[in-house]
């Protein structure tokens, strides 16, 4: 039992809202909530705890689906690249003029411009796509509809060269699935 006049952290947390909450639960006028019966106070604490746990579980459930969905999209992109299918690879990107792709000191805006950049760099005369591998993925949900991803990429070319580097991606969830809305890729020197 708390000493008379002692303010608990619970009291500081709820302050005035405690009386409003009790008024709503007990269905009594706010003025009658100056003194709360111990049973009602216990009920209020139990309901608040239940509400907080339910909200936390709901948030975790929404976020728990983010990582596997993003990993699946990146695996599909890797497979498409290794089939030399840039069209399927680009399905992982947001098909919008607002897509941004940064590489080196160059900024590319838009889905079509990003596709053309990939074609010029990896499918034009004298270039090849090689075999792609993503690794060291760190996926951080930013809620249930966005994610921040860091990782490494590694290409193995037919001549034995192994270009590689790191990337950061921003994903958003759209009605048709997860898409990359921003890609910042750097190559090792």
N, C-alpha and C positions, 0 to 999 in steps of 0.2 A: 504494500500500500504506500502511495506517495505521501510525503509530508504535506500538511495544509499549506497552500500558497505556492507549492512547487510547480513550475511550468515544465512539462515534459516536452521532448522533441515532437511528440504527436500533437500536443497543443499548439506549438509554434507552427507546425506544418499546416494545420487546418484553420487556426485562428478564427476569423469570423465565418468562414465557409462551413465550419463544423456545425454552427447553429442553423445555418440555412439547410444543410444536408439533413440534420436531425429533424427540422421542421417538415421537410418533404417526406422523410421516412415515417415519422410518427404521426403525420397528418394533424399537426397541431400548429397554432399560430406561432410565428417566429418569436414573439415576446415571451412565450411559455418555455422557450428552449434555454433560458439562462441557467437553469439547473437541469441536468440530464440524469435520469435514473441510470444506475450502473448497468442494468440489463440493456437499456437502449444504447448506451455508449458502447457496450460489447457488440451489439448488433451492428452498429455503425462501423466499427473497426472490422468486423468480419466481412461485411458487404464491400467495404472499400478494398480490403485485401483481395477478395474474390475478383472484383472488377479489375484491379491492377494485374493480377495473375492472368486473367482472361485476355486483357489487352496485350500483355507480353507474349503470351502463347500465340495470339493471332499474328503479331508482327513477326515472330520467329517462323511461323508456318509460311507466311508470304515470302520471307527472305530465303527460306531453305530451298525453295524451288529455283531461285536465281542461279546459283552456282552450277547445278547440273545442266540447266538450259543453256547457259553461256558456254560451258565446256562442250556440249553437244554441237553447238554452232561452230565453234573453233575446230572441232574434229572434222565436221563436214567440209569446212573451208580447206583444211589440210588435205583431205581426200580429193576434193575437186582440183586443187592445185596439182597434186601428184598425178592426176589423170590428164593434166594440161587443159582443163576446162575452166577458162576464166569466167565464162558466163555463170556457171554454178558457184564459183568462188565468190563472185560479186553479189550473189544472192544474200550473203551475210552482211552486206552494207545497206544502209538506208538509201533507197532510190529517191533521192531528193537533191535539189540544187543547193540545199543547206548542209549536205555532208561535207566535212572537212578532212583533208588528208595532208599531214605535214611529214616531210622527209628531207633530211639535210636542211638546207636553207630555203627549200621550195615549199610553197603552200598551194595545194590544189583544192578547188571548191567544186562540189557537185559530183554526183554519181557518175555521169557520163565522162566527165574530165578525169575522174579517178580510173575508170576502166581504160580510157585511152592512154593514161600514164603507164598502167600495167602492161598494156599491149606493146607500147613503144619500148619499155624497159626489158620485157621478158619474151616477147613474141615477134619482134621485128627481125629483119635480116641480121644474122650474126649473133643473135641472142638466144638464150634458152631459159626455160623455167626451172629446170633442175628438180631435185626432190626436196620438199619442204618438211620441216619438223618444228613444231612449237614445243617449248618446254618452260619450266619454272613459272607456271601460271599462278598468279595470285589474284583471286577474284574477290572483290569487296562489294557486296550489295549496297546500293544507295537507296534503300527502300525496296518495295516489291516490283518496281517498274524501271529500275536503272541500276547500272553496275559500272565500277571502275576496275579495269583489268590491266595488270602488268605481266610481261612475260618476255621470253627470248625466242628468236626465230633463227633457223639454221638451214641453209640451202647446201645441197651437195650437187655439184655440177658434173657433167660427163668428163670434163678434163681434169677432175680431181680437186678443183678449187672449191672452197667452202665459205662463201660469203655468209655473214651472220651479224646479229645485232639484237637490239631490244625494242620493245614497243610498249606504248600505253594506249588503251582503247577506252572509249566511253560507249556503253551499250544502253539502249532504251528498248522497252517492251512496247510493241505496237500490236494492233489487232491481228496482224498476220505473223507475229512472232518477234523474237529478239533481233535487233539490228545494230550494227556499229554505226554511230553517228559522228564519231571523231576517232581518227587514227593518227598517232604520232609515232613514226617508225624511224629508228636510227641504225645506221650500219657501223660496224666496228671499223676502225681505220687500219 
